[in-house]
C-alpha cells in the first residue's frame, strides 16, 4: 500500500480483497513516510502516523513482522525492508519519487513471488495509472 491509503483507512484488520488468504505488505518507504509524518506539523496526520507505528510494534510483539504476523481471517501483516533495484525498473519510474519506490517494491514482490497476486492499494490516481505499465493491479482503499 501507499502511505495515503494507510492513513485514509488504517484498519488493516478489516481490509478484504476477495476470499483468499492475503498478506498485507508495508513497504520500507511507507514506514519511512509514517515516521516523518509524526513530526511534519499536521497534528491530525501525526496522530494517525504515531498510532500506525504503535500498531506495527504491537504486531511485532506477536511475532516477526518481516516473516508475517497473523491478523485475522486468513490475513497476515508483513513489513518489507526491501529497497528495490530501481535500475531494473521501467524508465518511467523515478528513484527520487517516493510513490515510484513504492511501485517498484510491488514490481519486485511480483517478480519474487510469481505464483502470488500482488495488488497495490492506493488512493493516488497517478500511481494507479503508473502501476498499469508493469501490469500491477491497483485498487483504491475504499474498494477493500
N, C-alpha and C positions, 0 to 999 in steps of 0.2 A: 504494500500500500504506500501511498504518498502521505506526507505529513498532514496536509489539509483534510484528507479523508478521515484520518485517525482523529484529528481534532474535532471534526464535524460529528463523527459518531464513534466515540471511544468505547462503546460497549462491544468489545471483541467477542465476548462470550455469546452474543446474540447474532453475530454475522453468519449468514447461511447462504450458500451458493449451491443449491441442489441438495440431494440426499446423501451424496457420497462423503466419505471421510475427507477432511481437509486440514491442511496446515496453514496457519496464518503466519506469514513471514514478515518480520520487521527488518528492513534493510539497515545497514550501518548508517547510511545517510539520514534516514528518518530519526534514528536515535540521536544523532548529532544535532539535527534541527530542533528536536524537542528540548535537548539540553540548552541550546542557545535561546529558545523562546522563553525559558524560565526567567530570563533576565532582560528581555528585549523591551520592556516598558509597558506593554499592553497587559494590564493586570488580569483580565479575564482569560486571555490566552496563556499567560504564565501559570495561572492556577491549573488550567487543563493539562498543560505540559507536565507540571510537577506531579499531578495526580496520575498521569500515564506512566511516568518514570517510577513512581512508587508501586504501581500495579506490576510493572515489569520486574521490579525487585521482589515483589511477593511471589510472582510466578517462579522466580529463581529460588525461592525458599522451598518450593515444591519439587524442584528438580533442575536439571541442566537445560537452560533456555537455548543453548547452542545446539543441543540434540533434539529438543522439543519437549514441551510440558503439556500434559493433557488438560484441556479446558473442560469441555462438555460435549455431548452429542457427537462423538467421533471427530472432534476438532483438537488440534494441537497448536500451541503457541511456540514460535521459534524466532530467536534473534539471529541475524545473519551478519557476522562481521566480515563480509566479503567486500573488498574493493575491486570492482570489475575492471578487467583489462580493456580500457577504452580504445586501445589501438585495434582490437578485434571487433569493434562495434561499427555499425553503419556510419558513414561520414557525417550524416546529418546530426549525430549526437555530439554535443559539445561537452568535453570533460569538465569544464568550469561551471556548467549549469547543473544545479542540484537535482532538478527533475530528470535530466538526462542521465545522471548517475543512477537514479532510482530505476529508470527504464533499463539501463544497461545491466543492473543487477537482475531484473526479471529475465532479460535475454540470457544472461549467464546461467541462471537457475534452469531455464527451459532447456538449454544445451546440456547441462549436467544431469538432468532428470527427464530424459526424453520420453519416458513412459508416463509421465505425470503432466497434468494440465496446469499451466501457470497462467494466472489471471491477475492483471494489475488493477488494483482498486484505487480510483482517483476521481476527484470532482473536476479536475482540470481538463477542459475540452481540448486544449492544445496537446497535452500529454496523451490523451486518448487517441488523438489523430497520429501523433508520433509513434504510438505503440502499434498502429496498423502496419507501419513499414516493415518491422521484423516479425509481423504476424503474432503479436502478443495480444490476446483478448483483453479488453479493458472494460470495467463496469464502474458506474457511479456508486458511491457508498450507499446512496438511498435505495439502490436496487437490491441490497442484501437483506 
